[in-house]
Amino acid sequence: MKISYPKLDRHSLKKALLTVALFVLTFNSFGQQDTEFWFVAPDVSSSQGQSPIGLKLLSYDNAATVTITQPANGGFTPIVVNLGANAVSTVDLTPFLADIETPSADAVSDNGLKIVSTELITAYYELTAGSNKEIFSLKGTKGLGTDFYSPFQKQWDNASVSPGTFSSIDIVATEDGTQVAITPTTAVVGHPQDVTYVVLLNEGETYSARDVNLSAGTTLAGSIISADKDIAVTLFSGALVNSGCNSTMGDQITPTDNLGTDFIIRKGTSSDDRVYILGTQNNTGITIENLSTTTSLISWSETYELDLTDDINYIKTTKPVYIWHASGNGCNLNGAQVPPIYCAGKYDQTFSRGTSDSLGLIVHVRAGYEDDFLLNGSSTLLTAGDFSVVPGTGGEFVVALKYFTTAQIPVGSFNKLTNTEEIFGMAIMNGSNGNGSGFAYVSEFISYPFIDAGLDNSICANMPFSVNGVIGGGDVTAVWSHTGFGSFTSATDVLNNAYQAAQIDSIISPIELILTSTGPCPEIKDTLILTVTPAPIVNANTDQIVCANNATIDLDGTVSGGAMTGNWSTPNGTGTFLPNSATLNAQYVPSDADTTLGNITLVLTSTGPVSCNPTTDTMYLSITPAPFVDAGPTSLDVCSNNEIFSLSGTVGGGSSTGKWTTSGNGLFNPDNLSLNCTYEPSPLDVNGGSIWIYLTSTNNGTCDVVKDSIQVNFTAPPSVNAGPDMFACTNEAAVDLSGLVSGPTTTGEWSGGSGMYSPDDQTLATSYTPTNTEITSGSVTLTLTSTNNGTCLSENDQITIDFVAPPFANFDYNNVCLNEEMVFTNFSLNGFGTIIDWNYDFGDASTANSANAVHTYANDGTYTVELVVESDAGCFDTSSKVVTVYELPVADFNYTSSCENELIVIDFTDASTITNGTINYWYYDFGGQGQQSVENPSQLFNGEGNFIITHIVETTDGCSDTILQTITIPPAPNAAFFYNTPNGLNVGAEFMFIDTSDYVASWYWELGNGETSTDQNPSTVYFDNGDYEVTLFATGPLGCIDSTSQIITITTITDSIEQLIPNAISPNADGKNDVWKLEFIELTNPDAQIVIMNKWGQTVFESIGYAEPWDGTYGGELVPEGNYYYVIKLSDTEVFKGALLVMISGGN
């Protein structure tokens, strides 16, 4: 039994299986393992083998007494069978065959069987005739219901035998006054197709709805059976024909509320396995997974047929369906309803071998459990190696088809297949080719999921409570929930979990821990009642603060609730508890390490009851340090020209006051008790170069006095350097400044002038941009002043900037066509100083650094050319001009030709292009045929051959391009043809014309009978004798035309149809007169009707039109020699009749 992941150990598994047993005993019905069964046996034709018949009864771990009755037949003597534990008994019902099989159609009978057992058993009805076998598995209460659809096969016809056979729906009522409504999908005895009728049955009475039409095309598939009280339904097909064998097929089916959506089909050894999927609701989607994937859609009462070619198949539907598997052994067929794979099956299943024929078991189970099977206690008869993965299930399921010898499974023996871990589905298939075959699923169609949350218990509120949930019987997953205020330590879908109660749970105790199944089966729950007792309540009391040199504290802890005693500890301290740690009102003496650490954690832990986890509470001890003093910086530099300085002392910790003193002779202002004050040195202090200032803590309480000091040094004032004077160009008048400030500060500020400093005037290495007025005036003076001088006064320095004239950049150029050189000539002027450098940027990523330059552009267009010149005074100037590189035209032309009076004239059309410009000149040279200087000339060409055409174009900017192109003048066309005809006497003469012309591009035919054609090789039919002139006009590729004519004479046309109808054929395959030829029909009457009959008036051939002539056969075989009669109907008014002699042995 699979409970959860990971697997349970064997001890836990036994506990779970015991739980299963206790759980199952609480149910009243168990489907195919049950204590009550109802069955109606179908009427098998004696011509097919209707006996022996028997009822197979198999017990489980308890002995059972089984009683078989016919509640509606007072003359039937009950049969009582005493079954031992784990035993099998076959009740031979052959002597009661007339009482058991349903006697007739559309009639109420009394032959329903009721089987009642004192313990769980499995039962199935067996037909074991010599060559006709079938197994009907009795579904117990899972076979009882009020709504059924009938799944039937739709492939095989019933055989025509005597006594006759049929397909039927057989019904037995379980209560008096049962109304049954039947809607057959084909006509049944006494009732038409698709018309609902009602039958009234009492307990044990039966009714048989029979389809006596032997064709599989009139199937009962999808018929609807509804009742107002529980009934049981048997489906039956009497003698299905397959490859020379006749077979009975049938099974008891379940009602619609015991169906599913997921199924595994294992192909048997039949020569033609098929599966039928019957919908019970509209818009039912079907997905079939095997070596490929197939999808479909059906509605209620519709059947989808699957021809099995793959051994293993998985069927999934979107809504519940019936699955009918038609299988067998060789040519012998059998059939069974297939149970779903989810929520179906049990942990064990009994069965017996009915005959010595081949016995196979089809077993499916969840993957991972295929190695947990025991067959009759043996783990070697069915092993994991016998199973294969079912496609489409994502590896979740495996299936096996295993055959067993009579030595392994003897005939008539009791057998039990058990899986120790998981439920499974099982079918038996017993038979062989030619001896009949039985097939039925004997496992549960609906399983019995079970769940166990565990035994009620109690727990302290602060302890986790372990739970070990058990789930099985179809579901393998479940979730935990609770009515308390605690939580589960793992995810709620983990079965082996733990519940951590909340303190409030002890107030609302008891609480419920609820385990609820999840998965495909109906939801079930189990509840564990958990009593929660209070947890200890611990209070270590409030936090405390003490001074580092007086740190001993008094503790005041309390313990109540689930305990009354406790113990003190400290996770980070090393002090001592006095008199001991078990005294709730103890003293704690910090150690030196505690004092250094400053914050100590003291923990009070409950002691006492072992049923609860210890509870703790924490208090925090803060040990303040001794007073600390900070007079300020260790040393202080004071400028000698601004000697008065401020003091800002700090006193903290155990005190907040202090007193200033000095080694010098100056004065504290306002006094030496103010932590924030000033000190005015005496001349002696300044001249001495340095003094000491002291700050001492006061009002220390129990803490020691603390002192701090500052050494004061008297320093020199700042030094400032603005840099040397400089000059700047008037067109780039901004200058870079580089000032220097040293001494007690390294910062300064620029001033003077009306221009702009960049980035700002606070940067020593900054840039200055003068105003136009300053440039015009010729100079400006700037001042650098020290800043951040500390206690010193500021210092400054000045710099003068003179402004001079820059050079004047200028150049000349000429515009050019693409690929020509452009010349640049320098015309720049010196200004102040002399030009020493020239730099051209041609606008196409190319440059030059000479006074005069030459450049060739790679592309046409406009370019901005820039010349930058530099003087020896460091001044620059730039000149920019836009130059043009003219686009080259692209020479091109098109031409068309014409043939006038056998002269070739070619018209030329200029197709030259230019994007930015205008073409104003055109020139053509015609390859020795002349020249023209027009845009679109026409030229006469004499002779044939290749002519090279030269075309030159030029733009208004003087740019040109040339193209050469060869024109081929072909020879003139030469018209010629011949013809042939398969002429014989007929109502028309067909002629085929074959073109033999040279140098032709198109054809035009005048055929002499009013018809024309442009085909190269046309054909036509002439319907009158006489002479016809046929003319061919052949046109060459340049439009030149040649023609030729021929006269044809026709003498083979007749208007007498009788002359064209042969009166004899000899279909002896000698190639002469093997078929009856009527060639005139396709010429004149393609829709004519032709009928040929023998002397008894039986039609041996008929057709509309005569595309395929009669070859003297009927049904694929030659007809006998002799006279036959024909009727040829050309129209309603034109009919020809006559005799036709068929000679096979001789004659032409």
DOKOLKE-831132 format. One record per residue (C-alpha): x, y, z; residue in one letter. Coordinates in steps of 0.02 Angstrom, whole numbers, plus 50000, padded with zeros to 5 digits. Each point is the difference from the previous one (the first is absolute). Example, Ala and Ser with C-alpha at 12.3 -4.5 7.8 and 13.67 -1.06 7.14 Angstrom:
2
506154977550390A 500695017249967S 
//
This chain:
1148
500005000050000M 500745016649948K 499715012850139I 501165014549966S 501785003849949Y 501174993350063P 499274982350017K 499464993950169L 501114987350084D 499304982350021R 499445003250179H 499045015649949S 499324990849849L 499254986250107K 499195013250108K 499295008449844A 499344983649930L 499164996250166L 499205017249990T 499404995749825V 499194984150061A 499105008850143L 499445013849881F 499344988249866V 498934990450125L 498955015550027T 499334999449821F 498464990349945N 500454996749816S 501604996449908F 499664999149812G 500804984649922Q 500554994250173Q 498285000050076D 498694990550097T 498565002349876E 499944998349811F 498625000749868W 500174992749826F 498974996549845V 500744986949882A 499835002949811P 499304987049881D 501464991749908V 499544990649842S 500234981250017S 500785000049826S 501475009750071Q 500244990050160G 498955005950145Q 500664988550136S 500734996050119P 499625015750099I 500535003150179G 500105012650139L 501765002250069K 500045004550186L 501625004850090L 500195004350183S 501335010050092Y 500674998450177D 498304995150075N 498954984749963A 498345004449918A 498284992449972T 499325004749829V 498174998449950T 499435000849818I 498165003649968T 498785005849867Q 498835011950095P 498705000349859A 500024981249970N 499134991150142G 500404983249922G 501885002550011F 500824991150147T 501325011150083P 501794993949983I 501075001450156V 501914999449988V 501134999250153N 501665007949956L 501524998350110G 501205014450024A 501025003849845N 499064987149898A 499174998349829V 498414991249949S 499244998549826T 498124997850005V 499484990349844D 498435008749936L 499864989749842T 498554989450069P 499055016350030F 500415007749831L 498175001749947A 499605008950164D 501525011349997I 500195006449821E 498795013749946T 498734990449896P 499315013049878S 500035017949940A 498805013950050D 499254989850141A 500105000050190V 500834984150066S 500404992950172D 501794994149977N 500985013650095G 501344993250119L 500355006850175K 501604994450090I 500175003950186V 501544996150106S 500355001250185T 501765006649963E 500895009249860L 500184989649842I 500385002449815T 498774992849873A 499994998449812Y 498934990549874Y 500934988949876E 499544992349833L 501274986149963T 499354991149844A 501294990949894G 500225014249873S 498975013950080N 500545008150163K 499685016250093E 500145006950177I 498705011850076F 500715008450157S 498655003650129L 500225017750065K 498994998150163G 499245016150061T 501175009649882K 498994992149860G 498355006450069L 499295016849953G 498645009649911T 500905007649849D 500964990149869F 500665002349823Y 500414984449898S 501764998949925P 500004987749853F 501264995049867Q 499675006649823K 501204989449897Q 499394982049985W 498354993249933D 499044986450091N 500034983549909A 498474993149911S 499734984050101V 498574989150058S 499355002350131P 500275018449959G 501055011950102T 499965018650036F 500715014150106S 499045004350158S 499845010950154I 499414988950144D 499295007950157I 499564993350174V 499045009750133A 500514999650184T 498345006650069E 498164998249964D 499155013349898G 501555005349903T 499665010549845Q 501354998649867V 500085012349853A 500974993849847I 500525010749851T 500814988449871P 501185007549870T 499414986849875T 498374990749977A 499754985950126V 498684986550002V 498325008750025G 500685017850002H 500685012549871P 501665009150005Q 500215015450113D 498254998550076V 499974998550191T 498874986750075Y 499704994450181V 500014982650076V 499334995950176L 501004986950097L 499894992350173N 501444993350103E 500974986949903G 499035002649839E 500995002749840T 499785008049830Y 501004997849839S 500115013849865A 500674991149845R 500735006249836D 499694985449880V 500795008949851N 501644990749976L 500945015049928S 501215009450112A 499335015849920G 498384998550104T 500855000550168T 499215002750172L 501505010850047A 499465015550095G 498274993550048S 499335007750162I 499294989750145I 499225009550146S 499044993650150A 499185006950155D 500794986350108K 501634990449993D 500224987849855I 501454989849930A 500414999749813V 500874986849893T 500625003649822L 500094985649876F 500494996349819S 499624981949951G 501124994549856A 501205013249935L 500854994749837V 501905002549991N 501174990949881S 498984984049998G 499584999750186C 498345003950085N 500155007150177S 498875005250143T 500435016950078M 499255007550157G 500185007150174D 499005007550143Q 500205019049997I 500005013550134T 498805014850010P 500575017449947T 500435005450178D 501374986750008N 500985005849846L 501645009349982G 501065010549881T 501714991150000D 500274982549930F 501414988049955I 499744987949854I 501184985249978R 499804991949829K 499664981350004G 500454986549873T 498455002249892S 500265002449814S 498975016050013D 499965008650172D 498865015350009R 499445012350132V 498325009150004Y 499845016450097I 498195004550040L 499595017750053G 498735003850137T 500115019049989Q 500125012849861N 501685007049945N 501034985950072T 501825002149947G 501044984449965I 501904998550003T 500814983349954I 501844997850038E 501034985749929N 501435001249876L 499115015849942S 498665011750066T 498205000349934T 498625012050053T 498145000349964S 498345006650066L 498374990550031I 498325003750080S 498814989550101W 499524983349923S 501385001949868E 501354986649979T 501815002549949Y 500834984449928E 501874996850023L 500864986549896D 501404994350115L 501704998849916T 501085004150153D 500154988050146D 499795013250136I 498775014349991N 499435013950117Y 498305008049978I 499565016350088K 498315008649983T 499345016550065T 498394992150064K 499514982450061P 499854986849862V 499754981349977Y 501494990549928I 499634983349914W 501544989849952H 499694987049864A 501464987950005S 500254981249990G 501174986149949N 500374998549814G 498364999949905C 498954997650158N 499315016050075L 499525005550175N 499565016450082G 499945008950167A 499635016850078Q 501645008150054V 500105008250173P 500845017050025P 501765000650071I 499665012850135Y 498994995350155C 499804982349937A 500724983350055G 500504992350167K 501534992850085Y 499534981949961D 498974990749871Q 499524981549986T 499734990649838F 499934982449929S 500494991749837R 498444993649910G 500824989849862T 501704993649947S 500045013049861D 501245014350008S 499775010450158L 500615017950007G 499875013650132L 499945018549954I 500605009950152V 500275018750017H 500695009350152V 500855016350043R 501845000149951A 501144995850145G 498884985950065Y 500224987349861E 501264990350106D 498794998150146D 498884986449928F 499764982750076L 499074986949897L 499484985850116N 501355006250119G 501384999749867S 500945015549944S 500724991449845T 498424996549900L 499645018449966L 501545011250010T 500455018049961A 500804994049837G 498284994949935D 499395018250003F 500185014149874S 499735018650022V 498325006349936V 500275014249875P 499135016450037G 499964997650190T 501655008750028G 500724983750067G 498674999150136E 499294982949947F 500674983449937V 499074985149925V 500374981649971A 499234985949897L 500684983850074K 499534982349945Y 500104985050117F 500174981549968T 498834987250077T 501464995050111A 500095017650070Q 498105002650007I 499104983149995P 498234998549928V 498705003050135G 501285006050129S 499735014350122F 501225014449969N 500285016650084K 501005014749934L 500535012350136T 500965016249998N 500715004350170T 500165018649961E 498685006349878E 498304996049923I 499984993349823F 498844995449856G 499924982549927M 499174990749855A 500034981549956I 500084993549820M 499734981249980N 499924991849828G 500904995349841S 499835001749812N 498574988849941G 499464995150177N 499155016150051G 500585013850115S 499365007850162G 500485017350064F 499455010250152A 500665012850123Y 499744992250172V 500785014150103S 499015014050082E 499255013249885F 499945011950150I 501324998850138S 499835003650186Y 501155014150052P 500415000750184F 500825012650114I 500674999950180D 500555015550095A 500614989850150G 499424997150180L 499375013850114D 501365006850116N 500525014150115S 501495011949995I 500735014950092C 499695016349909A 501845003349970N 500444982849930M 499794994549817P 498804985549975F 500554987549866S 498664993649881V 500174985549878N 498555000549877G 499534984749898V 499115001049831I 499674986149875G 498734990249899G 500125011349846G 500595016650070D 501835002350048V 499965018150059T 499115009750137A 500125016650093V 499975004450185W 498925013550080S 499575004450180H 498795009750110T 501355007450113G 501105015449991F 501644990649972G 500784994349837S 500784984849916F 501905000149991T 500024993449821S 498885003349851A 498234994050032T 500134986849862D 501414991150094V 499174985250086L 501404996950126N 499905017150081N 499985008850167A 498745012250076Y 500705014050109Q 498625005750116A 499745018150052A 499835004650185Q 498195004949966I 499674982149942D 500054994650183S 498545011950035I 498894993249857I 500644982150023S 499644987249932P 500355004349817I 499794989849841E 501374994949880L 499124995549837I 500754989749857L 499065002349834T 500364989749844S 500465008449836T 500124992549827G 498804991949878P 498894990750124C 498545007350101P 500595010150149E 500104991050170I 500585006450169K 500604993650168D 500185010250160T 501234998450145L 499445007850165I 501485008550085L 499915005950182T 501195014750029V 500635003650178T 500735017150050P 501855003649979A 501055008050139P 499935019350012I 501665008150046V 500345018450043N 501815005550026A 499385017750043N 500545016949935T 501685004549923D 501265009750110Q 501405012849976I 501525001250119V 501655009350006C 501554990249951A 500845002750169N 498424995650101N 499154986449895A 499254987050123T 498104998349973I 498514991850090D 498954987849894L 498114997150020D 499434985649885G 498354990350005T 499444982949927V 498154994749987S 498804990149889G 500724982849958G 501485002050122A 500465008850163M 501924999450003T 501365006749889G 501855002849972N 501015015849954W 501344999749866S 500915012249888T 500514995949821P 501285013949987N 500485004650177G 501294992750119T 499385007450164G 499344991050156T 498224996350065F 499855001350190L 499584989350097P 499734988949845N 499164999749828S 498464990450062A 499485014550113T 498705010449909L 500435015550105N 501904998349985A 501365013449976Q 501095001149846Y 501795006350017V 500735004649829P 501784995149958S 501305011849926D 499624992449830A 498145004150027D 500465018050038T 501045001049842T 498614992049898L 498725012350068G 498394990349958N 499684983550089I 498544988249964T 499244991250152L 498844985349962V 498754992050120L 499504982349946T 498564989850073S 500394983150079T 498844986350059G 498714990149894P 500794989349862V 498415000549895S 500395017849945C 501485008049916N 500925012250114P 499405018149982T 501185014750012T 499915018750026D 501425012449981T 500515016150087M 501405011349941Y 501295008050114L 500825015949934S 501645004750088I 500385018249967T 501855004549986P 500965011450118A 499945018649955P 500945004649842F 500715017049950V 500415007049829D 500865017149998A 500015000349812G 501384996149876P 501644993550068T 500875015349931S 499405016749933L 500915011849882D 499605018550029V 500565013649879C 501175012150085S 499115015149925N 498294994550069N 500454991650162E 498314999250094I 499214982449976F 498414990750055S 499894984450109L 498584987049991S 500234986250127G 498924984850032T 499694990850164V 498934984149999G 499734983050081G 499885001850188G 500085019249994S 499535014649889S 501015014550076T 501845005049997G 501335013550031K 501325007949882W 501815003650056T 501595005149901T 501904999650007S 500025017749928G 499545017150067N 498475004449895G 498155002250049L 498424988749978F 498445009749948N 498695000450075P 500804988150127D 500924983450015N 498404990250051L 499155002449832S 500374985249886L 499755011749850N 501095015650024C 501475009749923T 501815001650053Y 500995016149977E 501884996250005P 501215011950081S 501465007049896P 501084988150097L 498924985249941D 500165005449816V 501865003550009N 500284983250085G 499314991049845G 498854987550092S 498984997250161I 498904986050077W 498125001550037I 499194987250121Y 498164994550028L 499594990250161T 498304991650042S 499045006150153T 498454993450094N 500564981949969N 498914991550132G 500774983150036T 501045000449840C 501845004949991D 500575017149933V 500535000549815V 501145013249915K 500405004249817D 501205012849923S 500365010349841I 501715006049941Q 499815017349919V 501325004949869N 500125018049932F 500334999949809T 500495012349858A 498655008049879P 499564993349820P 501055002749839S 499135004349831V 500694999749818N 498825004649853A 501294995149868G 500985010149866P 499185012849884D 499424993149828M 499195004849833F 498474992549909A 499285000249822C 498505011349975T 498994986549911N 500354987150135E 500255011450148A 499654987250137A 501584996350101V 500464986050121D 500535006350172L 501114990150118S 500095008050171G 500894993150154L 499545001750185V 501084992450137S 500295001050186G 498534997050120P 498804999349849T 500064993749819T 498415008549936T 499665017049926G 498775010849902E 500255009749836W 499315017649979S 500205015149885G 499385002049821G 498204998749937S 500184983349909G 499554982350051M 501004986850097Y 499764981849952S 499644988850088P 499935013450135D 501055013350088D 500394988150145Q 501094988649892T 501855004949997L 500284991649829A 498485008249915T 499615008249832S 499605018449978Y 498955006749853T 500165019049984P 498635011949942T 500065008549830N 500375016450089T 501524992250086E 500614992949833I 499765016949915T 500955008850139S 501484988549970G 500274992950177S 499224995050167V 500704997450177T 499394985550111L 500274997250188T 500194983350094L 499555000950187T 500274985850125S 498464992250080T 499694987850140N 501355008950095N 499564992450166G 500455012550133T 501145009549879C 499635015649900L 499844997949810S 501445003749875E 499905004449810N 501015001549836D 499615007249825Q 500264995049814I 499835011149841T 499344992849832I 500365009149834D 498874996349844F 500784998449821V 499234997749822A 499834981849927P 500384994649819P 498585000749864F 499614983149916A 499434999849816N 500124988549846F 499314997749822D 499404984149906Y 499154993449840N 498454988349991N 500314983749903V 499144984249935C 500134984150100L 501734991849990N 500855016449948E 501305009250109E 499445015750094M 501375013350027V 500055010850160F 501045016249999T 500495009050163N 499615018850018F 500235001750191S 500745015950085L 501264999850146N 499265011950131G 501155002050156F 501544989449965G 500224987649855T 498914985049945I 500954983950032I 498674986249972D 498564996549878W 498734985650025N 498634995449874Y 498494989150046D 499164994949834F 498354994550082G 500194981549953D 501174994750142A 501525005149894S 501255013850048T 501575009049939A 501265011250090N 500765010449859S 499605017949949A 499314994049830N 499174983049977A 499264988249868V 498624987350044H 498934987349904T 498304995550077Y 499334982349998A 498175005149989N 499035014349920D 499095012950106G 500395015750101T 501375000550131Y 500475013050130T 501885003249989V 500845008050150E 501735008550005L 500815003150170V 501585011050007V 501165003150150E 501225014350031S 501654999550095D 499105010150136A 498894984750031G 498455007849921C 498804990549886F 498675004049871D 498804989149898T 499165002149830S 498604988349938S 499314998849822K 498774988249914V 500684991349843V 499034989549872T 500504983649917V 498814997849854Y 499114983349978E 500454989349848L 498524994649893P 499674981349973V 499844996549814A 498654987249952D 498704997149864F 498574988449953N 499444994949828Y 498544992149909T 500014992349827S 498744998749859S 499954991449833C 499215010549862E 500074993549822N 501324987650057E 501095014450061L 500625000550180I 499765016950086V 500585002250180I 499355014350107D 501225005550137F 499415008050162T 501265008650114D 499944992650177A 501485009550070S 499815006450177T 500705013550113I 499385004250176T 500575018150018N 500305007649830G 499365001549822T 500544990149845I 500055011449846N 501024989949874Y 499724982649920W 501024990549870Y 499724982749919Y 501174989749889D 499024985349922F 501464988349966G 500315004349819G 498185004049961Q 500185018850033G 500075013150141Q 498725012050077Q 500085013850135S 498194999950057V 499244993650162E 498864986349927N 500494995349820P 499324986849879S 501214990349889Q 499804988249851L 501104984350011F 500494990449844N 500434981550011G 500154988550149E 501314998050135G 500675008950156N 500155019250007F 500935009450139I 499045015850049I 501015014250082T 498995012850100H 500795015850078I 499095012650113V 500615016550077E 499275011750136T 499875018950009T 501454999150124D 501094992149864G 500014982450076C 499794985049881S 499794980949995D 500064986749861T 499144982849982I 500304986349869L 498634987349964Q 499864986349867T 498384997849900I 499714983649905T 498975000049839I 499374981949970P 499594991949829P 498245002149929A 498724986550046P 499684985049882N 498244992450014A 499764981049973A 498934985650071F 499354982449968F 498484990450068Y 499404982650043N 498304991950039T 499464983250072P 498605000349871N 498754985849986G 498165000249966L 499225011350133N 498815014550023V 501505011650005G 501825000349944A 501315005850125E 501595008349930F 501605004550095M 501125013849927F 501875000150038I 500995016349983D 501724998749914T 500335018849980S 501675008550038D 500345016350098Y 498215001450064V 499385007950162A 498094998049976S 498774990549888W 498285003549927Y 499024986249909W 498485001049888E 499384981949997L 498785001149855G 498464995150102N 499725017050078G 501154996250147E 501625009050040T 501404996550126S 501565008050074T 500714983350059D 501624994549921Q 499294982649962N 498095001149996P 498694986849959S 498205000949937T 498554988649946V 499175001549830Y 498194994049990F 499745001049810D 500904991949853N 500885011949881G 501565010849972D 500645011950136Y 501385013249983E 501085001350157V 501125015550018T 501415003250127L 500585017950037F 501714999450086A 500605015850089T 501855002650042G 500665007950161P 500125017349918L 498234999249926G 500414994049824C 498684988049931I 500094985249877D 498544988649948S 499684983349913T 498404990549950S 499524981749962Q 498394991949932I 499364984450094I 498664988549926T 498784990450115I 498934985149937T 499804989550162T 498515008750083I 498324991350010T 498355005450077D 499394982050026S 500264995750185I 499544981749968E 501544997949891Q 501105005250149L 499294987450128I 500964983349999P 498894984450012N 501314988650078A 501555000050112I 501264986550049S 500735004750172P 501354986649996N 501505011750027A 500684997249824D 500005018849967G 498614998949872K 498215005150036N 500314997950187D 498845014650040V 498375006649927W 500545016349916K 498785014649983L 501205013849950E 498645011549933F 499255002550175I 501445010350068E 499955010549839L 498155004049996T 499104994050157N 501184999450152P 498494998950118D 499184985349911A 499294985650105Q 500624982349956I 499214984150073V 500464981849958I 498894985650060M 500064981149991N 498574989849929K 499144999850171W 499955018950005G 501365001350133Q 501105015649976T 501824995049979V 500655017549953F 499375017850006E 500825017249991S 499715018449967I 501195004449859G 501204987049935Y 501735004950060A 500354981850049E 499334987549868P 499214983650057W 501274985850007D 498754985550009G 500074998150190T 498755001050142Y 500565001350182G 501824998249945G 499724983549906E 499664996449814L 498174997349957V 499484983749915P 500044999149810E 498385004149911G 498855013849946N 499805015950104Y 498905015049970Y 500455018350003Y 499065016350017V 500915016149950I 499035015850047K 500785015149916L 498545011250046S 498174998550046D 499564998149815T 501524990549936E 500164982250069V 500894985249918F 499694981850050K 500744983849937G 500864983550032A 501834997650043L 500864983149981L 501354995950128V 501254986949938M 501404994750117I 500674983249939S 500325005649820G 499595012249863G 500565017949968N 
//
